[in-house]
Amino acid sequence: MSATTLLKWITGMCEAFLAIPVIGGTFILSGGWQPLLFMFVFHVIVLIVSVKQNEFSSGSVAGMVANALGIIPVVGWILHTITAIILIIDAGKSTVKK
């Protein structure tokens, strides 16, 4: 499994956690919105690693958008859900392909 695939699995699971309505929202609020900043930076790192390995990650771009707009309660929840799905599907395809 490549580093990019592993990072996609990790970010996908983190986004799935943030997409859990009450739990994810409580985690974000209790962290003073810092989890959104952390995930934004994490997605930037994953995107850089992906590009260097010639495996562009649209899930990382979606993750940056989701975390930038995650301060909007319902919109953030929807975007985290969509991003988690994109990343998990992309990671699954990368795992099967190898």
BELZIQUI-V314500 format. One record per run of one state. SS is the DSSP state (H for helix, E for strand, C for the rest). FROM is the first residue (numbers start at 1). TO is the last residue. If there is no record, write none. Layout:
SS,FROM,TO
SS,FROM,TO
//
This chain:
C,1,2
H,3,18
C,19,20
H,21,30
C,31,33
H,34,52
C,53,57
H,58,68
C,69,72
H,73,97
C,98,98
//
